[in-house]
Amino acid sequence: MAEEKEREGTEVIVAEYHKKIKDAFEVFDHETNNTVDVREIGTIIRSLGCCPTEGELHDFIAEVEEEEPTGYIRYEKFLPVMTKALLERKYRPIAEDVLLRAFEVLDPAKRGILTKEELVKYMTEEGEPFSQEEMEEMLSAAIDPESNAINYRDYITMMVIDEN
């Protein structure tokens, strides 16, 4: 009995995910032919609350692409892979406290801010570097034009996706 209830609960969740995925996919299906440009896949995945790294995104695309890549992704191939990712809670955003600790490491004086120059240096020279486009996007959202710095506590609060 409990097993049946659990299965029904999973079916409801899957049906909700399918609707969300279909809605997100259709926004980018400009020809209404159940395909989207492969370059839109990252945006679609992020719109569903997932935050894959560039490497994870590359792997995801490889999984949903045709044997002979066409530059387009078909809905039929995207749906099961995206559903599985949502069910497994893959590509979850990083928790607020973890983000805060990361920024604090970059701010040993505990000023609560990083200058634009410091931020650019850290984001383009360490780890998986940001592309020019990603850097400009982040700066436009994060940097206060008056102080030319980021108050990272405010930025984290703005960026964290509510899990509820």
C-alpha positions as CSV (number, residue, x, y, z in Angstrom):
1,M,0.0,0.0,0.0
2,A,2.7,2.5,1.0
3,E,4.7,1.5,-2.1
4,E,1.7,2.2,-4.3
5,K,1.2,5.7,-2.7
6,E,4.9,6.4,-3.3
7,R,4.6,5.4,-6.9
8,E,1.6,7.7,-7.4
9,G,3.5,10.5,-5.7
10,T,6.4,10.0,-8.1
11,E,4.0,9.9,-11.1
12,V,2.5,13.3,-10.0
13,I,6.0,14.8,-9.6
14,V,7.0,13.4,-13.0
15,A,3.9,14.8,-14.6
16,E,4.6,18.3,-13.1
17,Y,8.3,18.1,-14.3
18,H,7.1,17.1,-17.8
19,K,4.8,20.2,-17.9
20,K,7.6,22.5,-16.7
21,I,10.1,21.0,-19.2
22,K,7.6,21.3,-22.1
23,D,6.8,24.9,-21.2
24,A,10.5,25.8,-21.0
25,F,11.4,24.0,-24.2
26,E,8.5,25.6,-26.1
27,V,9.8,29.1,-25.3
28,F,12.8,28.4,-27.5
29,D,11.1,26.2,-30.1
30,H,10.7,29.1,-32.6
31,E,9.7,26.9,-35.5
32,T,7.2,24.9,-33.3
33,N,8.7,21.7,-34.6
34,N,9.8,20.2,-31.3
35,T,13.4,21.2,-31.7
36,V,15.6,23.9,-30.2
37,D,19.0,25.3,-31.1
38,V,21.6,23.4,-29.2
39,R,23.0,26.8,-28.0
40,E,19.7,27.4,-26.0
41,I,20.0,24.2,-24.0
42,G,21.9,25.8,-21.1
43,T,19.3,28.6,-20.8
44,I,16.5,26.0,-20.8
45,I,18.2,23.9,-18.1
46,R,18.9,27.0,-16.0
47,S,15.3,28.2,-16.4
48,L,14.3,24.9,-14.7
49,G,16.4,25.8,-11.6
50,C,19.5,23.8,-12.4
51,C,23.0,25.2,-12.4
52,P,25.3,22.9,-14.4
53,T,28.9,23.7,-14.9
54,E,30.1,24.1,-18.5
55,G,31.5,20.5,-18.3
56,E,28.2,19.1,-17.1
57,L,26.3,21.1,-19.8
58,H,28.6,19.7,-22.4
59,D,28.0,16.1,-21.2
60,F,24.2,16.8,-21.1
61,I,24.2,18.0,-24.7
62,A,26.3,15.0,-25.8
63,E,23.6,12.7,-24.2
64,V,20.7,14.4,-26.0
65,E,22.3,15.1,-29.4
66,E,21.7,13.1,-32.5
67,E,24.4,10.6,-33.6
68,E,25.2,13.1,-36.3
69,P,25.0,16.5,-34.6
70,T,22.6,18.9,-36.5
71,G,22.8,21.9,-34.2
72,Y,19.3,21.2,-32.9
73,I,18.0,19.2,-30.0
74,R,14.7,17.2,-30.3
75,Y,12.2,17.4,-27.5
76,E,11.8,13.6,-27.4
77,K,15.5,13.2,-26.6
78,F,15.6,16.2,-24.2
79,L,12.6,15.3,-22.1
80,P,13.7,11.9,-20.5
81,V,17.3,13.2,-19.8
82,M,16.0,16.5,-18.2
83,T,13.3,14.6,-16.2
84,K,16.0,12.3,-14.8
85,A,18.2,15.3,-13.9
86,L,15.3,16.9,-12.0
87,L,14.3,13.7,-10.3
88,E,17.9,13.1,-9.2
89,R,18.3,16.7,-8.1
90,K,21.3,17.1,-10.4
91,Y,23.0,20.5,-11.0
92,R,21.6,21.9,-7.7
93,P,22.5,25.5,-7.0
94,I,25.2,26.0,-4.4
95,A,23.8,26.7,-0.9
96,E,23.9,30.3,0.4
97,D,26.3,29.6,3.3
98,V,28.7,27.8,1.0
99,L,28.7,30.8,-1.4
100,L,29.2,33.2,1.5
101,R,32.3,31.2,2.7
102,A,33.7,31.3,-0.8
103,F,33.4,35.0,-1.1
104,E,34.9,35.4,2.4
105,V,38.0,33.5,1.4
106,L,38.5,36.1,-1.4
107,D,38.0,38.9,1.2
108,P,40.4,38.1,4.0
109,A,40.0,41.6,5.5
110,K,36.3,40.8,5.9
111,R,35.2,44.1,4.3
112,G,32.0,42.5,2.9
113,I,32.9,43.8,-0.5
114,L,35.2,43.0,-3.4
115,T,36.2,45.6,-6.0
116,K,35.4,45.1,-9.6
117,E,39.1,44.5,-10.3
118,E,39.4,41.8,-7.6
119,L,36.2,40.1,-8.8
120,V,37.4,40.1,-12.5
121,K,40.8,38.7,-11.4
122,Y,39.3,35.9,-9.3
123,M,36.7,34.9,-11.9
124,T,39.0,34.8,-14.9
125,E,42.2,33.5,-13.5
126,E,41.2,30.8,-11.0
127,G,39.4,27.4,-11.4
128,E,37.0,27.2,-14.4
129,P,37.5,30.7,-15.7
130,F,34.5,32.8,-16.7
131,S,34.2,33.7,-20.4
132,Q,34.1,37.4,-21.3
133,E,30.3,37.2,-21.8
134,E,29.8,35.5,-18.5
135,M,32.0,38.0,-16.8
136,E,30.1,41.0,-18.3
137,E,26.8,39.4,-17.3
138,M,27.9,38.9,-13.7
139,L,29.4,42.4,-13.4
140,S,26.2,44.0,-14.7
141,A,24.2,42.2,-12.1
142,A,26.7,42.4,-9.2
143,I,28.7,45.6,-9.3
144,D,27.3,48.8,-7.7
145,P,28.1,51.5,-10.2
146,E,28.6,54.1,-7.5
147,S,31.2,52.2,-5.4
148,N,32.5,50.1,-8.4
149,A,32.4,47.1,-6.0
150,I,30.2,44.1,-5.1
151,N,28.6,43.8,-1.7
152,Y,28.7,40.0,-1.9
153,R,26.1,39.3,0.9
154,D,23.5,41.3,-1.1
155,Y,24.5,39.7,-4.3
156,I,24.2,36.1,-2.8
157,T,20.8,36.9,-1.4
158,M,19.7,38.1,-4.9
159,M,21.2,35.1,-6.7
160,V,20.1,32.2,-4.5
161,I,17.1,30.4,-5.9
162,D,14.4,29.7,-3.3
163,E,14.1,25.9,-2.9
164,N,10.4,26.0,-2.0
